Amino acid sequence: MEEFAATLLSDLHRFLCERDALDERLPECPDVEEKWPAIAEAYLPDGAREFANYPVASLGWMMFVSMAVTKFWDEDWERYGKMDNLYLYLRDKRGYDNLDEYILDEVLDLHGDDAESMQMLVGDCAERAKRLLFKQDIEPGTADAFRGYVACLQCMYQMGMAVQLKSMGYKMTLIE
């Protein structure tokens, strides 16, 4: 699964760089990265349930969650960093089905064309992740299928963090 995750990360990185949504150098944000295990654990029951019928939403919502967590990190990490479960905090505002809208409207403050553009970018990333996962020819319902799904979610989380950092003006350059 590590090879698959590396391929997916590379594909999404290239895709997002081509759209000027990322810098060539992927960012690091340990505070946001450290929230991944708790967010993943809380998200899995909702995301896995929805994956069969709505795989693009199931994957894309994780990118939105990461973007929200990154925004929280930038705005008030003293407050948000102490919360037990940021995913549940976000989900419970309007429910799972409206998670994307809540994050776009209330957290990222994107509206109109900006919200639509971000929705399309996240959807395109989720579609790419789904397509690459399905190309793995993994039998559904197996441990490998679960590991593949989690690898997709983790890549989407990382890409959401990177896209949000770039959109907030953080520049990722190597310091020598």
C-alpha positions as a LaTeX table, in Angstrom:
\begin{tabular}{lrrr}
\hline
Residue & $x$ (\AA) & $y$ (\AA) & $z$ (\AA) \\
\hline
Met1 & 0.00 & 0.00 & 0.00 \\
Glu2 & 2.99 & 2.31 & 0.50 \\
Glu3 & 3.72 & 2.27 & $-3.22$ \\
Phe4 & 0.11 & 3.10 & $-4.01$ \\
Ala5 & 0.10 & 5.96 & $-1.48$ \\
Ala6 & 3.33 & 7.38 & $-2.95$ \\
Thr7 & 1.91 & 7.17 & $-6.48$ \\
Leu8 & $-1.31$ & 8.87 & $-5.43$ \\
Leu9 & 0.52 & 11.61 & $-3.54$ \\
Ser10 & 2.75 & 12.26 & $-6.55$ \\
Asp11 & $-0.21$ & 12.32 & $-8.93$ \\
Leu12 & $-2.23$ & 14.73 & $-6.81$ \\
His13 & 0.81 & 16.93 & $-6.20$ \\
Arg14 & 1.52 & 17.20 & $-9.92$ \\
Phe15 & $-2.16$ & 17.83 & $-10.68$ \\
Leu16 & $-2.41$ & 20.61 & $-8.08$ \\
Cys17 & 0.88 & 22.22 & $-9.14$ \\
Glu18 & $-0.39$ & 22.37 & $-12.73$ \\
Arg19 & $-3.38$ & 24.34 & $-11.43$ \\
Asp20 & $-1.17$ & 26.62 & $-9.33$ \\
Ala21 & $-2.91$ & 25.37 & $-6.20$ \\
Leu22 & 0.40 & 24.15 & $-4.71$ \\
Asp23 & 4.06 & 25.02 & $-4.74$ \\
Glu24 & 6.57 & 22.45 & $-5.97$ \\
Arg25 & 7.71 & 21.87 & $-2.40$ \\
Leu26 & 5.06 & 20.26 & $-0.24$ \\
Pro27 & 4.58 & 22.07 & 3.07 \\
Glu28 & 5.00 & 20.72 & 6.53 \\
Cys29 & 2.66 & 21.71 & 9.33 \\
Pro30 & 3.21 & 19.35 & 12.25 \\
Asp31 & 0.28 & 20.68 & 14.29 \\
Val32 & $-2.19$ & 19.86 & 11.50 \\
Glu33 & $-0.43$ & 16.60 & 10.63 \\
Glu34 & $-0.64$ & 15.43 & 14.25 \\
Lys35 & $-4.44$ & 15.72 & 14.14 \\
Trp36 & $-4.66$ & 13.14 & 11.32 \\
Pro37 & $-5.00$ & 9.94 & 13.45 \\
Ala38 & $-7.86$ & 11.27 & 15.59 \\
Ile39 & $-9.62$ & 12.79 & 12.59 \\
Ala40 & $-9.25$ & 9.59 & 10.57 \\
Glu41 & $-10.58$ & 7.44 & 13.40 \\
Ala42 & $-13.64$ & 9.66 & 13.82 \\
Tyr43 & $-14.20$ & 10.04 & 10.07 \\
Leu44 & $-13.98$ & 6.37 & 9.09 \\
Pro45 & $-17.48$ & 5.31 & 10.20 \\
Asp46 & $-19.08$ & 8.12 & 8.17 \\
Gly47 & $-16.71$ & 8.03 & 5.22 \\
Ala48 & $-16.66$ & 4.26 & 4.81 \\
Arg49 & $-20.46$ & 4.09 & 4.99 \\
Glu50 & $-20.76$ & 6.66 & 2.20 \\
Phe51 & $-17.94$ & 5.31 & 0.01 \\
Ala52 & $-19.99$ & 2.61 & $-1.72$ \\
Asn53 & $-22.53$ & 5.07 & $-3.15$ \\
Tyr54 & $-20.59$ & 8.34 & $-3.05$ \\
Pro55 & $-16.85$ & 7.61 & $-3.32$ \\
Val56 & $-15.91$ & 11.06 & $-4.61$ \\
Ala57 & $-17.71$ & 12.79 & $-1.72$ \\
Ser58 & $-16.28$ & 10.33 & 0.79 \\
Leu59 & $-12.74$ & 11.14 & $-0.35$ \\
Gly60 & $-13.30$ & 14.84 & $-1.03$ \\
Trp61 & $-14.81$ & 15.57 & 2.36 \\
Met62 & $-11.48$ & 14.62 & 3.94 \\
Met63 & $-9.72$ & 17.25 & 1.86 \\
Phe64 & $-12.26$ & 19.83 & 3.04 \\
Val65 & $-11.77$ & 18.74 & 6.66 \\
Ser66 & $-8.03$ & 19.21 & 6.33 \\
Met67 & $-8.49$ & 22.64 & 4.79 \\
Ala68 & $-10.68$ & 23.63 & 7.75 \\
Val69 & $-8.17$ & 22.29 & 10.29 \\
Thr70 & $-5.42$ & 24.23 & 8.53 \\
Lys71 & $-7.51$ & 27.40 & 8.63 \\
Phe72 & $-8.11$ & 26.85 & 12.34 \\
Trp73 & $-4.35$ & 26.40 & 12.82 \\
Asp74 & $-3.73$ & 29.77 & 11.19 \\
Glu75 & $-6.49$ & 31.63 & 13.00 \\
Asp76 & $-6.58$ & 30.34 & 16.59 \\
Trp77 & $-4.66$ & 27.13 & 17.26 \\
Glu78 & $-4.67$ & 27.85 & 20.99 \\
Arg79 & $-8.41$ & 27.24 & 20.88 \\
Tyr80 & $-8.84$ & 24.65 & 18.13 \\
Gly81 & $-5.69$ & 22.66 & 18.85 \\
Lys82 & $-7.10$ & 21.69 & 22.24 \\
Met83 & $-10.35$ & 20.29 & 20.85 \\
Asp84 & $-10.67$ & 16.54 & 21.18 \\
Asn85 & $-12.14$ & 15.95 & 17.77 \\
Leu86 & $-12.13$ & 18.59 & 15.07 \\
Tyr87 & $-13.89$ & 16.32 & 12.57 \\
Leu88 & $-16.91$ & 15.86 & 14.85 \\
Tyr89 & $-16.92$ & 19.58 & 15.59 \\
Leu90 & $-17.11$ & 20.33 & 11.84 \\
Arg91 & $-19.56$ & 17.55 & 10.98 \\
Asp92 & $-21.99$ & 18.41 & 13.72 \\
Lys93 & $-22.47$ & 21.98 & 12.46 \\
Arg94 & $-24.66$ & 20.91 & 9.48 \\
Gly95 & $-24.25$ & 17.14 & 9.26 \\
Tyr96 & $-22.10$ & 14.93 & 7.07 \\
Asp97 & $-24.00$ & 15.61 & 3.85 \\
Asn98 & $-23.45$ & 19.35 & 4.14 \\
Leu99 & $-19.89$ & 19.22 & 5.47 \\
Asp100 & $-18.42$ & 20.70 & 2.29 \\
Glu101 & $-20.87$ & 23.60 & 2.25 \\
Tyr102 & $-20.28$ & 24.41 & 5.90 \\
Ile103 & $-16.50$ & 24.43 & 5.47 \\
Leu104 & $-16.63$ & 26.51 & 2.28 \\
Asp105 & $-19.14$ & 29.02 & 3.69 \\
Glu106 & $-18.32$ & 29.35 & 7.35 \\
Val107 & $-14.71$ & 28.26 & 7.79 \\
Leu108 & $-12.97$ & 29.18 & 4.55 \\
Asp109 & $-15.35$ & 32.08 & 3.82 \\
Leu110 & $-15.54$ & 31.20 & 0.13 \\
His111 & $-18.64$ & 32.13 & $-1.82$ \\
Gly112 & $-19.81$ & 32.31 & $-5.42$ \\
Asp113 & $-17.17$ & 31.57 & $-8.04$ \\
Asp114 & $-14.45$ & 31.06 & $-5.42$ \\
Ala115 & $-16.48$ & 28.38 & $-3.63$ \\
Glu116 & $-17.42$ & 26.75 & $-6.92$ \\
Ser117 & $-13.77$ & 26.68 & $-8.06$ \\
Met118 & $-12.65$ & 25.11 & $-4.81$ \\
Gln119 & $-15.49$ & 22.59 & $-4.94$ \\
Met120 & $-14.39$ & 21.60 & $-8.45$ \\
Leu121 & $-10.72$ & 21.37 & $-7.47$ \\
Val122 & $-11.49$ & 19.11 & $-4.50$ \\
Gly123 & $-13.87$ & 17.04 & $-6.62$ \\
Asp124 & $-11.22$ & 16.59 & $-9.30$ \\
Cys125 & $-8.69$ & 15.46 & $-6.69$ \\
Ala126 & $-11.19$ & 13.02 & $-5.18$ \\
Glu127 & $-12.05$ & 11.64 & $-8.61$ \\
Arg128 & $-8.35$ & 11.10 & $-9.36$ \\
Ala129 & $-7.87$ & 9.33 & $-6.02$ \\
Lys130 & $-10.91$ & 7.11 & $-6.66$ \\
Arg131 & $-9.72$ & 6.24 & $-10.15$ \\
Leu132 & $-6.23$ & 5.31 & $-8.94$ \\
Leu133 & $-7.67$ & 3.25 & $-6.09$ \\
Phe134 & $-9.99$ & 1.33 & $-8.41$ \\
Lys135 & $-7.08$ & 0.63 & $-10.77$ \\
Gln136 & $-5.46$ & $-1.31$ & $-7.94$ \\
Asp137 & $-7.93$ & $-4.13$ & $-8.61$ \\
Ile138 & $-8.46$ & $-4.78$ & $-4.91$ \\
Glu139 & $-11.37$ & $-6.95$ & $-3.88$ \\
Pro140 & $-14.00$ & $-4.83$ & $-2.10$ \\
Gly141 & $-14.57$ & $-5.53$ & 1.58 \\
Thr142 & $-11.06$ & $-6.86$ & 2.19 \\
Ala143 & $-8.36$ & $-5.62$ & 4.51 \\
Asp144 & $-6.44$ & $-4.39$ & 1.45 \\
Ala145 & $-9.47$ & $-2.42$ & 0.30 \\
Phe146 & $-9.69$ & $-0.78$ & 3.72 \\
Arg147 & $-5.98$ & 0.05 & 3.71 \\
Gly148 & $-6.29$ & 1.52 & 0.21 \\
Tyr149 & $-9.21$ & 3.68 & 1.28 \\
Val150 & $-7.32$ & 4.95 & 4.34 \\
Ala151 & $-4.27$ & 5.69 & 2.15 \\
Cys152 & $-6.52$ & 7.77 & $-0.12$ \\
Leu153 & $-7.96$ & 9.65 & 2.85 \\
Gln154 & $-4.49$ & 10.39 & 4.20 \\
Cys155 & $-3.33$ & 11.74 & 0.83 \\
Met156 & $-6.46$ & 13.86 & 0.57 \\
Tyr157 & $-5.81$ & 15.19 & 4.08 \\
Gln158 & $-2.24$ & 16.10 & 3.17 \\
Met159 & $-3.28$ & 17.77 & $-0.07$ \\
Gly160 & $-6.02$ & 19.75 & 1.69 \\
Met161 & $-3.50$ & 21.08 & 4.19 \\
Ala162 & $-1.08$ & 22.02 & 1.39 \\
Val163 & $-3.74$ & 23.74 & $-0.74$ \\
Gln164 & $-5.05$ & 25.72 & 2.21 \\
Leu165 & $-1.59$ & 26.84 & 3.29 \\
Lys166 & $-0.90$ & 28.07 & $-0.25$ \\
Ser167 & $-4.27$ & 29.83 & $-0.45$ \\
Met168 & $-3.48$ & 31.65 & 2.81 \\
Gly169 & $-0.22$ & 32.92 & 1.33 \\
Tyr170 & 2.30 & 30.55 & 2.84 \\
Lys171 & 5.22 & 30.05 & 0.45 \\
Met172 & 7.05 & 26.77 & 0.52 \\
Thr173 & 10.69 & 27.33 & $-0.35$ \\
Leu174 & 13.79 & 25.48 & 0.71 \\
Ile175 & 15.94 & 27.44 & 3.16 \\
Glu176 & 19.61 & 26.68 & 2.75 \\
\hline
\end{tabular}
